[in-house]
Amino acid sequence: MRKELVIEFTGKILGKRYAELISVQTIKQCFDNINALGICYLDYEKILNDGEVTSCDITTDVECTSIKEMNRFMRNNMRSYRLFDAKLHKNGNLEITKIADTNEAWKKLTVYNKETEMGKSTNRSFREAYDISPLDFQNKCRFEIRVNSEEQVRQTLRITNAILKTVLSAKATPLYDFADEVLAPNTQTDISAIQQYRIELILKDCDYDMQKVEATLKDKYAEKTGMTKILNPYREALNRRNNPTEQNEVGWRDKIMGMLVSN
């Protein structure tokens, strides 16, 4: 008979070190804090070397002063709204789900303002217990991917096993990779004035929502037509409308990939 112990915890188990996130540098602190509760004793070395990760949140915090604007850009610049479901909530949080038939292929990215999240009343007792302020997370944007199976852990982190030590030592860049897969490439389309006029009319008719634009246009083309190139001028027009002062600056896509490249 196989004996199994399932342990599930969040980064809050780090207490005062919460902002450091769970990593190879902080994992021992996690188990030390669990043991300090006096509920049970966990053998850190054995779990590190033998325990398998069956689900986890792959997380990083990046500096960003315009999180709502960035999330709006991501929502409007998806590579495909048939392959990815993007939801921009009223509070500015963004959820992007990879549409799939199997658990291994399913994936969800959440992007949100960490300062706002830490300021919620549900986190008050945690903040007070460890003297943590929401201002400790000022201008911090959290990118978080949820993976729900051992196989998905291996695939996402590009590792041969899901042993805890292997997972924490993985060199893959899943957040960068997923953002690169999700976001449409940078383009610059040459179009005539009359084409621009038509584009503006379609955008307006679709409430300036790229998901509605794709749904409207895909019925006008052959079934296997690639929509990415067709949608490019609409994305460009919408980006100019939403960010009129950013013409000569680094675009949002490049900014996002730069934020994630070292995380």
Stockholm file with secondary structure:
# STOCKHOLM 1.0

chainA/1-263         MRKELVIEFTGKILGKRYAELISVQTIKQCFDNINALGICYLDYEKILNDGEVTSCDITTDVECTSIKEMNRFMRNNMRSYRLFDAKLHKNGNLEITKIADTNEAWKKLTVYNKETEMGKSTNRSFREAYDISPLDFQNKCRFEIRVNSEEQVRQTLRITNAILKTVLSAKATPLYDFADEVLAPNTQTDISAIQQYRIELILKDCDYDMQKVEATLKDKYAEKTGMTKILNPYREALNRRNNPTEQNEVGWRDKIMGMLVSN
#=GR chainA/1-263 SS CCCCCCCCCCGGGGGGGGGGCSSTTTHHHHHHHHHHTTSCCCCHHHHHHHCBCCCEEEEEEEECSCHHHHHHHHHHCBSCTTTEEEEECTTSCEEEEECCSSTTTCEEEEEEEHHHHHTSGGGHHHHHHHTCCGGGGTTEEEEEEEECSHHHHHHHHTCSCCBHHHHHTCCCCHHHHHHHHHBCCCCCCCCCHHHHHHHHHHHHHTTTCHHHHHHHHHTTSCTTCCHHHHHHHHHHHHHHHHCTTCTTSCCHHHHHHHHHTTC
#=GC SS_cons         CCCCCCCCCCGGGGGGGGGGCSSTTTHHHHHHHHHHTTSCCCCHHHHHHHCBCCCEEEEEEEECSCHHHHHHHHHHCBSCTTTEEEEECTTSCEEEEECCSSTTTCEEEEEEEHHHHHTSGGGHHHHHHHTCCGGGGTTEEEEEEEECSHHHHHHHHTCSCCBHHHHHTCCCCHHHHHHHHHBCCCCCCCCCHHHHHHHHHHHHHTTTCHHHHHHHHHTTSCTTCCHHHHHHHHHHHHHHHHCTTCTTSCCHHHHHHHHHTTC
//
